[in-house]
Every structure is written in structure tokens, then in C-alpha cells.
Amino acid sequence: MSDMSKQTHLHKRNSTYYFRAKVPSDLRSIFGRNEEKYSLGTKDYHEAKRLARQASVEFDRKCSALRQQRLASTPVSVILDDDTIHKVCSLWRYHTLAGDEHTRRSGLSDNEFVEQSSARRETSSLLKQALARGRVDRTEPALHQFLYLLNLQPTGDPDNWQQLRYEFLQTVAETHAQQIMRDVGEPVKTPEPPAGTVSAPAPGGCTLDGLFDHWKAFEANRPLKTINDMERTIREFKGVAGCKTAPAITREDVMKYRNHLVQVLQRKAKTVEKKITFLCALFNVGIHHGLLVANPASRIPKPKDDSDERLPFDLDDLCTIFGSPLYLKGERLGRDTREAGVWLPVLSLFSGAREEELGQLLVSDISCIDGIWCMNISAGAEKSASASGDRKRLKNRASRRRLPLHPTIIQAGFLSYWQVVKDAGHTRLFPTLRPDRYGKLTSGFSKEFNAYLRMLGITQREKVFHSFRHTFRDACREADLPEEIADALMGHSPGKKTGRTYGRSFSISKLNDAICRIDYPGVIVPVISAPPPKER
């Protein structure tokens, strides 16, 4: 712990590390506070050091950008009247609740939720005291910062300024109370941004390409495919809306782009939703950096998804798969999938794990905990694997979990396979899998396995490898497993019930009892004897 004091801007609260930095005195009126502090979302000291260095660079860049923006822009003088005061307060309410909604949609860990809700309750008490006493000075720094972001210089009667200060205090207290209602699971809708504007875009404002640079730097180690998809979305959007500066982009521009995707390009509903979500994330980063006030892509209606859903395998399908030459005659799929081709289907059917979660397993992810053999689904990079650029990725935070091995997996010889790979000195459990250009390990396997399904006569295009997860979910229902336990096994988010976000997870013993209840009557998985895997 003594070493932590030498790490600039790193602070530990309870078990979570935070980035913490003093705001330069010349920028405090813009930041609206004396200190920049936020959770790094990790309990690991070495990971926190890395994130703190990145956050420090980003903080310095933000300070530099704000100084340059202050020098380059000339505030717009506005006369404070009832309409202007109402719009300023309405924009604050919209901006605060929209940002809060975005954070909750992204998901909060248990520690983050508890700490943030606790801080909100403390602040709420202070706001109530300030409102009761008319202490408008308590929120005045935040008001100055917000006016700066709006590029406004208020003028007019001093009484109107006093009215703005008081109504702003009321608005801050009200929005804080609404966030606390969300903390206890109350559905509080984010309001629409107020019609009209109280400021014009500053000449030479930030561009979409500039926002892209901020977005790319905002989160380290983004997958290359995600970066390419964002770049493609920006190009398409500019082709429809024109090359406007980011502050000049309107909600109508985003809706025009959405309609272009649906009506002209005839993209599927999920693709449209993904691209609008990309734009929303892009503008949110602009808000975070003080470059934008509102998000024009927020709460854009998405088209109804009428695409075909993935179907689960039925028992006949499963008997066909596990009674095929792949399992009975020792045949293997192509593309150097080798032993991954036989083990990934077994693991997914009896654990519900996703394809890539299994493909990126390390030898060290298999362990015995309290006498129960488990596999650890986690993100990050193993030290020996990171040297080659390999990195494990998960869909979301809920995907991190420990899964007991189903007895059928063990009986099929999985631990013997694991021991062979371990003795051979491999880091990855399936060392022959090779990442595609986006870093995904199971792309080649997925194509080979789905082609194999068609060769076996399973021709419905809705039945693919992902169907194993749907099959597992059905098996959870057949076993009368509570939904909360099924979610924990499959790595699904715990839903919106506040109580389900408290605590950690179920014990290994509890999860093992649940796993052992999973059954597929009549489906026999033979013992799989495999030669030692060899890396090409």
C-alpha cells in the first residue's frame, strides 16, 4: 500500500480504486469543483495503475482543450428573462438525467452502485439544507460551469440573475431527487430536451472526427472491429447529414439517418439500433469532454425487430450432433479447430457459455474450488498471453462468472484433455484457434461448425452454435431453476430490480447443485479421447 502513494492521482476507497486530481485554479469555475474524482472500476492495484496513467493523460488533455476553447470562443451575451432561465434549467435537467440513464444502461458493478447511491444521498441532504436556507452559492460553481458549456454570458437585471441562481438550485435538488428515485428502482423518464436553443454553435466547433478521436481514447483496448464499425457509422452519417460540426447536429439529422438506414439501405432492426447506439455513445463522449451540451441521438425511436430469432436444438438435433462422426469416429472440423471442434459444443450445451467465452479459455481458468471443478469466465489478459497481444473480452460485466463443470463434461474426459494441454505447456486451453483480424478466436470454428450442422441435415438457418445457449436456457426452465440462478449461470445482467444488484453471486455449491439438474433425456455424449493439441 505504501507504493500507492507514489502513484499520481490514484486513490483507494473501500476496495475500489479511484482516479483523483486537483482541478487547476484557472479552470475551477469551468469544472464547477476543485477536484476531479471517479471510480476506475477495478480492485486490482496493477490494473488501477495502468488506468490511472491513462486517466491522467486524458485529464491533462481535457484541461488543455478547455483552455484553448476558452481563448478561441467568445461567449454569446443573452438577456436573462423567464424563458431563458427556464431553458437553462431544463437543459440541466435533461443533461443530468440523460447522462445518468446512459450510465445505468451501461451497467454498474455492485460497488459502483452502492458508492454512487450513497454519495447521492449525502449530497441530497446538503442540497435540502441549501434550499431551505436559500444558499444559492452552494450550486453557483456548477451554474457557472454550465453557462460556460452553453457559451453564454448572462446580462440584464441583477434580480433576474438572482432568480436564475435560485431556480437552478431548485433544479439541481429536483434532479438529484429523481436520480435517488432511480436508485430504488422507480421508473423516472428522461425528459425531452427543451425546444429552441439559448446559444449558437461556436464557430469552428468540434467535428465528428474530433469526437471519434476522443471516443477512441476514452476507453483503452477497444476491439478493432468496434473501432471500424464506429468509423463506418460516422462516414454513413456524414453522407446523409452533411459535414456539420458536432454542436450543429440536430435530432432531425439523426432521425433522417435512421430512416436512410431503414428505407434506403434496408438494414435490419438490430443493425439500425447498433448504429444509433454508436452515435449516442459518440455524443456522450462529447458531453463528457465539455464539447457538447445535449445528445441529439438520445432516445431516438428504434424500428421494431422482426428478424428471425435463434432457435434451440431439439433432442433429435442433439442426438444427431453427438452421434455424428465428429464424436464417434474421431473426425475433426477444418480450419485447425481440432479439439475445440468437439469440446466447445459439449461445454456450451452443459454450461450455457457463449462461443467466444469458451474459445478464449486459458488453462489456468480450470480449477477445483471447494472440491468442485469449475471454469472461470473472465476478461483481461494472462501475463504469458498478453505478450503476443492476446486479450480476453466479455460481452458485459455480468459475463464474469465461475461455472461448475457438469458431470457429463467430466465423464466425457474433459479433465484428461485439460491435463494433456497443461502438461504440454500451453497457455490457452484450445491453442490451435487463431484470432481473425478483429481478434476473435472462434470465427473460423463458427463457420466450420455451422457448415457441419447443414451437412448433418440440421438445415434451419436459425439453428447455429448460439442455439446451444437457447437449449441450455430451456433446460434451466425444465429443471425449474429460478430465473436469478439461470441468469447467474449464463452471464445475463440481473435486470432492473434493485435488490438483485446487491451482494456478489451464488456460492459454487449452489451453482453446482443447479448445474447438476440440467438434463437432456436420451442424449449421450461419448467419452472423447483426443491426442495432445499441437500449435501450428
N, C-alpha and C positions, 0 to 999 in steps of 0.2 A: 504493500500500500504506500510505502514511503516513496516508491518510484513514481506514483501517480502525481505527486505534487510537482514533479519536473515536467509533466506533460501539459503543455499550454492548453488552456480552455477546457480541460477535462475535469468533470465533477461527478461524484457518485452520490446518489441519493437512494437510500434503502439498498436494493441490489442492482439498480439500473444506472447506467452511465449517461451523463448529460453533457452537451456542449454548452459552455458558458463563457461569455466575453463581455467586457465593458464597452458600451457604446461611446465613441468619441464625442467629446463635449459639443463640437460644432454640428453634430448630427442628431443630438438627443431630441430636439424639437421635431425632427422628421420621424425618427423611430417611435417617439412617444413614450420612451422608457430609458432607463440608464443602463440596462443590461439586456443582452440577447441570450436567451436560455431555452433549450428544448431537448427532449429526450433523443438519444442516439439509437434507442430501440434494441440495446444489447446488454447482456450481463457479462460478456467476455471482455477482459481487460485489453487483450491484444487487438481484438476487432474494434473496440472502442477507440484505441489509439489511432488506428487507421482512419476511422470515420471522423474523429476529431480533427485530424490533419486536413481532411477534405473539407470539413465544415469551416475550418479556419481560413482556408484559401477562398472559399465561397463568401464568407463574411467580409473579408478584405475586398473582394471584387464588388460586393454589394455596396460597401461604403464608398469605394471609388466611383462606382456608377452613379450613386446618389449625389456626390459632389459635382460630377460632370453635368448631371441633369439639372442640378440647381443653378449652375453657371450658364447653361445653354438655354434654359427656358425662362420665359417672362410670365409671371402669374397673371391670370385674367382677373381684372377688377370686376367685382359684382356688388350690386347694392343689396344688402340684406333686407328681404321682405318676407312675408309669411310663406309665400310659395317657395322661395329659395331655401328657407330654413327647413321647410317640410321635406324638400327633395334631398337636402344634405343628410338629414336624419334617416330618411327612407333608404338612401343608398347605404348608409352604415348598417342598417338592419339587414338589408339584402346581402351585402358583402359578408357580414359576420355569419349569418345563418347558412348561406350557400357554402362558405368555406368549411363550416362545421359539418354540414351534410356530406361534403366531399370526403372529409377525414373519416367519418363513420362508415361511408361506403367502402373505403379502402381497407377498413378493419383496424381494430385496436387490440393490442395484447391486453391481458388481464392487468398487468402492472400499469400500462399506459392509461387504461380506463380509470382505474382506481385513483391514480395520481392526478389525472386531469379533472375528474369529477370532484375530488377533494379540494383541489385548488379553486375550482369554480365556486364551491360552497363558501370557502373563506372569502373570496372576492365579493360574492353576493352580499355577505354580511357587511362588508365595508361600504359597498355601494348603497345599501339601505341606510346606513348611518349618514353617508354623504347627502343622500336625497332628503332625508328627514331634516337635515340642518342646512340644506341649500348650499353645500360645499361644492360649487361648480368647479373649483380649482382642482379637485381630485381627478376629473376627466379631461381637463383642459389640454394637457400634453397630447393625449390621444386625438383630441379635436384638431389641434394644430397639425399633427401629422396627417390626418385625413384630408384636411383642406390643402395641404401640400400635394398629396397624391392626386387630388382633384384639380390641381394647378389653379387654385382660387386665391384671390386676395380680397377678403370682405371689406366693404366700405359702407358708410351710412351712419345712421343714428346709433350712438352708444347703447341706447336701450334695446335696439334690435340685436346687437352683439350679445348683450346680457341674456336676451331671450333665447338666442341660439345656444349659448353655453348651458342654460338650464334645460332646454328641450333635448339637447344632446346627452346630458347626464341622465335624463329620464329614459331616453332610447337605449343607452348602454345598459342601464339597470334592467329594462324590459327584455332586451335580447339575451342578457345573462340569465334571466329567469327562464326564458324559453329553452336555452341550452340545458339548464338543470332539469326541466321537464323531459327533455330528450334522454337525459341520463337515467331516468327512472322508467323509460320505455313509453312515454307519452308521444303520440304522433303529432309533431309540430311541423307544419308545412313551411317551406321556404317561400317567402313572398316573391312575386314578380318584381323585377327592377322598375323603379318609377318611370313613367312616360316622360319623354323630353330629357334634357340634359342641362346641367348647370355649368358645364365647361366644354370647350372645344379641344380636339386633339392638338397637342403641341406640335409645331412644325418639325418635320424630320423625326417623328416619333419612331419607336421601335418597330421593326419589321417581323414578319412571321419567321424568317430565317434567324433573326436575332433571338426570338423566343425559343426556337429549336435548339440553339446553342445552349441557352440557359437550361432547357429541359434535359438535354443530354448530360449536362454536368450536374444536374440536380440529384441524380441517383447514380452511383457508381455501378459499373459492371452490368449495365443493361444488355440484354441479349441482342445480338446483331440483327436478328430478324425483326425485333421490336423497333429498333432504330430505323431500319429500312422501311418498315410499314408506316412509321410516322412521316418520314421524308416523302413517301409516295402520297400519303394523305394530304400533306401540305401542297404538293405540286397540283394535285387534283383540285383542291380548294381554290388555289390562286387562278386556276384555269376557268373557274366558274365565277368567283367573286372579284377577280382582278387583283392587281398588285397594290393593295391598300396597306397603309400602316396598321399595325395591330389595334391601336386605340380607335381607328376609324371603322373597324369591322363591326357590323350590327347583327342582331339576332336574325334579321331578314336575310342577311348574307348566308348564315349558317343553314337556315331553312331552305334557301334556294339550292345550296349544295346537297342537302339531304334529298330534295326532290330530284335533283340531277342523278344521284346515285340510284334512286328507285325507278324513275321513269325512263331515263336515257340509257344508263349503263346496266339497268336491270339487275342490280346487286341483290343478294339475299339479305333478309332482315338482319341476320346476325352480323353480316359484313357491314351493313349500314350503321348498326349500333356501335360496332367496334371503331369505325372511323369517326363518328361523332364523339365517342368517348376519348379518342386521341386528341381531338380539337379541344375538348373540355379540359383535359389534362394540360395541354399546352397553354391555354389562357390562365389556368390556375397558377402555373409557374410564373406567368407574368404578374399576377396579383401578388404572389409571394415576394417577388423582387421589387415591388413598388412601381411597376411599369404600367399596370392596368388597374382600374377600379372595379370593373364588373366583368363577368364572364358571359359573353354572348352565346356560348354553346351550352350553357347550363339549362337543364330541364327542357331540352328540345324533344318533342314527342317522337318516339321511335315507331317505325312500321311494325305491324303485327307479324310475328314469326309463324309462317305456315309451312316451314320446311319439315321434311320427314325426320322424326326422332330416331335415335339409335334404338334398336330392338335387342332384348336379351336373347341369349341362346335358350332353346328348349332342351329337354332331356335327350331327345333324339339327336340334336346337334352335338351335344356334349359327348354322347356315346360314339358318334361318328368321328369327332376330333381325337378323342383319347383311345379310340380303337383303330386309328389310321397307322400307316407305315412309319409315321414320324415317331410313334411311341412303341409299336410292336416289332418293327424291323430295323430300328436304329437309323432310319433315314434322317437327313438333316436339310433344312432350308438353305437357300443360296445366300449370296452376299456376305459370306463369312459370319453369318449369325450363329452357326454351330450350336453350342449348348444353350445359348439364350433362346433359340428357337423352340426348344422343348420345355424349358423351365419357366419362361415368362407366362405362358398360358396357365400352367398349374398354379403359380404364385398368385396371379391375378384372380383366378376363379375362387381360390380359397382365402383371399385376403381383401379383395376389392381394390387393390392398389392400382394406380394409373400406370400405363405402359412405361413412360419415361422415369417415373419414380423407381421402377424395378430395374430398368436398364442401366441406371446410373449408380446402383448399389455398390458399395465398397465391401471388401472382405471384412473390414472392421465393423461394418453395420450389422453383422450377425453375431449375436452374443446370447449367453444364458443369464437370465435375471431371475433371481429367487427360484431357481430350478426350472424355469420356463424359457425355452428357446424363442428368441424374438428377432425381428429385423427392424432396424432403426431408419425411418424415413426422415431425412434431414436435408438442409441446404448447406451451402458453403463449399469449401474445397479442402480436401485432405492434403496435408503438407507434401506428401510424396506425389500426389496427383497434380497439385497446383503448379508444379514446376513445368509441366507440359501444357499448361493452360486449361486443364480440365476443371470444370466447376459444376457442382450440383445445383440444380434450380428446382424450386417448387412452385405450384400454382398460386398458393396463398399461405398465410400464416397457419391456418387450420390444418394444412397438409403435413405439418411437422408432427410426427407421432411414432410410437413404438407399437409394433404389431406382433402378437404372439403367432408362432407358426402353427398352422392347423395340423392335426395328427396325420392327415393324408399326405401333406407335403413332406413330413419327416419319414413316413413309411415309404414314400416313393424314392427315398435315397438322397434327399437334398443336402443333409448334413455331410454325407460322404462326398458329394460333389464339392461342397464348401471347403472341406478339409483338403481335398486334392488341389484346389485353386490356391488355398492358403499355403500349403507346403511348396507349391511351385513359385512362391514369392510374388504373386500378382497383387496389385493394389485393388483393381476392380474385380467384382465378382464375375462379370462377363467380359473378359478382356478382349475378345475379338470384335466387339461392337466398336464402330468408328463414328465419330461425330460428323454430321453433314456441315455445310458451310455456315449454318447458324448455331452449331454446337450441339444439336440434338443427336443423341446416341441411337435412338430406336427408329429413325426414319427408314433405313433400309430394311430392318426387320419387319416393320409395319407393312410395307409394300409386299414383302415376301409372304407374310402370314395371311394377309387378306387374299392374295392370289391363290394360296393353298386352300383357303376356305372354298373358293369357287371351284377349284379342282375336285374337292370332296363332294360337291353338289350342294353346298350351302350358298345359294346364289342371290339371296335377298341383299340388296346393296346397303340396307340399314343394319346388317349384321357384319360387324368388323371386330377388331381386337377390343375396342372400347365396350363391346357388348358384354364382356366378362364382368365389368363393373355393374352394369344393369342386372346381370344374372345374380351377382352377389347381393345386390340390394333386395331383389325378390326373395332370395334365400333368407335374408335377415327378417323379412316380413313373415315368411313361412315358419321361421323359428320363434316368432313372437318376441323378437328383440325390441326393446324400447328404442324409439327414434333417436334419442340422445346417444345411446351406445352405438347404434348403426352409424351415426354421423362421426363419432369418435374413431371408429374403425376405418371409415372411408376417407377421413380427412375433409369432411364438409364443415363449413362455417356453422357455428352454433345457433344461427337465427337471431331474431331481434329481441328475444326475451332476456331482460337484464340479468336475471338470476343465473342464466346459463353461461354468462361470461365470467362468473366468479370461480375461484379455485383453479386447480390445474386440470387434470383429466382423471379418468378412471384408473384404478390400480391395474397392474399387469395381471393379477389373479382374476379380477373382474372381467377384463377383456378376454382372457384366456377361456373363462367359462362361456363367454358369448361365442367366441370363435368355434369352440368345440361343438356348439349346437348347429353350426352350418352343415347342411347335408344335401346331397343330390342323389336321391334314390336311383339305384341301377347304374350309376356312373362309376366306372372302375378306372383308376389311374394306375397303370402298371409301374413296377419298380424300374427306374431309369438308371441304367449303368452307362456312364459316359467316360470316354478317355480324357486324360488331362487336357485342358484347353491350351492352345498354343496361339500366341500373338503372331500375326503375320509380319 
